[in-house]
Amino acid sequence: MNDNLSKYVGWVLIGLMGLSAIFGVLFYVGAVTESFLLRWGYVLLIAGIIIAIASPIYSYTQNPKNAVKLLLSIGVIAVVAIISYSLAGNSFSDIKLEQMKITAHTSKLVGMGLLFTYITAGFAIIAVIYSSISKLLK
């Protein structure tokens, strides 16, 4: 977003940050309640989600060639998620699952999340090492 739209979005975000700071000060002074801050947090969350979704869509409409990279990235993430799910298992007994008040499926999903995190962290470390080595060789 190299046009005026990015400037407008930037100013809106700065304005939201300023309002948040003002509301924070007003909270500690006692002029604003906790429920107001929670509702403001929901507004910020919704604004963040809208901007996070709309920005890439706008960017890909301006330059459709980058959409291939996005689809490739989503495909890689899906493959890693499938591999993580297939490798995950439940290592708890039925008694332990009952004590923890979870199901075997929940245990498997937690294992999948951990494996997914380990695999993506490994990819990130490999990418950093590759980037460093390729910079040295150039």
C-alpha positions as CSV (number, residue, x, y, z in Angstrom):
1,M,0.0,0.0,0.0
2,N,2.2,2.8,-1.3
3,D,-0.6,5.2,-2.0
4,N,-2.7,7.6,0.1
5,L,-4.7,4.7,1.5
6,S,-1.7,3.6,3.6
7,K,-1.3,7.1,5.0
8,Y,-5.0,7.2,6.0
9,V,-4.8,3.8,7.6
10,G,-1.6,4.8,9.5
11,W,-3.3,8.0,10.8
12,V,-6.4,6.0,11.9
13,L,-4.1,3.6,13.8
14,I,-2.2,6.4,15.4
15,G,-5.6,8.0,16.4
16,L,-6.7,4.7,17.9
17,M,-3.5,4.4,19.8
18,G,-3.9,8.0,21.1
19,L,-7.5,7.3,22.2
20,S,-6.3,4.2,24.0
21,A,-3.7,6.1,25.9
22,I,-6.2,8.8,26.9
23,F,-8.7,6.1,28.0
24,G,-5.9,4.4,30.0
25,V,-5.1,7.6,31.8
26,L,-8.8,8.3,32.4
27,F,-9.2,4.8,33.9
28,Y,-6.4,5.4,36.4
29,V,-7.9,8.7,37.3
30,G,-11.2,7.0,37.9
31,A,-13.3,8.6,35.1
32,V,-13.6,5.4,33.1
33,T,-14.9,2.0,34.2
34,E,-13.5,-1.4,33.5
35,S,-16.5,-2.3,31.4
36,F,-15.8,0.7,29.1
37,L,-12.2,-0.4,28.6
38,L,-13.3,-3.9,27.8
39,R,-15.7,-2.6,25.2
40,W,-12.9,-0.4,23.8
41,G,-10.7,-3.5,23.7
42,Y,-13.4,-5.2,21.6
43,V,-13.5,-2.2,19.2
44,L,-9.7,-2.3,18.9
45,L,-9.9,-6.1,18.2
46,I,-12.5,-5.7,15.5
47,A,-10.6,-2.8,13.9
48,G,-7.4,-4.9,14.0
49,I,-9.1,-7.9,12.4
50,I,-10.7,-5.7,9.7
51,I,-7.4,-4.0,8.8
52,A,-5.4,-7.3,9.0
53,I,-7.9,-8.9,6.5
54,A,-8.4,-5.9,4.3
55,S,-4.8,-4.9,3.8
56,P,-3.6,-8.1,2.1
57,I,-6.8,-8.2,0.0
58,Y,-6.2,-4.7,-1.2
59,S,-2.5,-5.4,-1.8
60,Y,-3.3,-8.5,-3.9
61,T,-5.8,-6.6,-6.0
62,Q,-3.1,-4.1,-6.8
63,N,-0.5,-6.7,-7.5
64,P,-2.1,-10.1,-8.3
65,K,1.3,-11.9,-8.8
66,N,1.9,-11.8,-5.1
67,A,-1.3,-13.9,-4.6
68,V,0.6,-17.0,-5.8
69,K,3.0,-16.6,-2.9
70,L,0.2,-16.3,-0.4
71,L,-1.5,-19.5,-1.7
72,L,1.8,-21.3,-1.6
73,S,2.3,-20.2,2.0
74,I,-1.2,-21.3,3.0
75,G,-0.5,-24.7,1.3
76,V,2.7,-25.1,3.3
77,I,0.9,-24.2,6.5
78,A,-1.8,-26.7,5.8
79,V,0.7,-29.5,5.1
80,V,2.6,-28.8,8.3
81,A,-0.8,-28.8,10.2
82,I,-1.7,-32.2,8.7
83,I,1.7,-33.7,9.5
84,S,1.5,-32.3,13.0
85,Y,-2.0,-33.8,13.5
86,S,-0.9,-37.2,12.1
87,L,2.1,-37.3,14.4
88,A,0.3,-36.2,17.5
89,G,-1.2,-38.8,19.9
90,N,-2.7,-39.2,23.3
91,S,-0.2,-40.4,25.8
92,F,-2.5,-40.2,28.8
93,S,-4.5,-43.1,30.3
94,D,-8.3,-42.9,30.7
95,I,-8.0,-42.2,34.4
96,K,-5.5,-39.3,33.9
97,L,-7.8,-37.9,31.1
98,E,-10.7,-38.0,33.5
99,Q,-8.7,-36.3,36.3
100,M,-7.7,-33.5,33.9
101,K,-11.3,-33.3,32.6
102,I,-10.2,-33.5,29.0
103,T,-10.9,-36.0,26.2
104,A,-8.4,-38.0,24.1
105,H,-9.2,-35.8,21.1
106,T,-8.4,-32.6,23.1
107,S,-5.1,-34.2,24.2
108,K,-4.3,-35.0,20.5
109,L,-5.1,-31.4,19.5
110,V,-2.8,-30.0,22.2
111,G,-0.1,-32.4,20.9
112,M,-0.7,-31.2,17.4
113,G,-0.4,-27.5,18.5
114,L,2.9,-28.3,20.2
115,L,4.3,-30.2,17.2
116,F,3.1,-27.4,14.8
117,T,5.0,-24.9,17.0
118,Y,8.1,-27.0,17.1
119,I,8.1,-27.5,13.3
120,T,7.5,-23.9,12.4
121,A,10.1,-22.8,14.9
122,G,12.5,-25.2,13.3
123,F,11.7,-23.7,9.9
124,A,12.3,-20.2,11.2
125,I,15.7,-21.2,12.7
126,I,16.7,-22.8,9.4
127,A,15.5,-19.7,7.5
128,V,17.6,-17.5,9.7
129,I,20.7,-19.7,9.3
130,Y,20.2,-19.9,5.5
131,S,19.7,-16.1,5.3
132,S,22.9,-15.5,7.3
133,I,25.0,-17.9,5.2
134,S,23.7,-16.6,1.9
135,K,24.5,-13.0,3.0
136,L,28.0,-14.1,3.8
137,L,28.5,-15.8,0.5
138,K,27.3,-12.8,-1.6
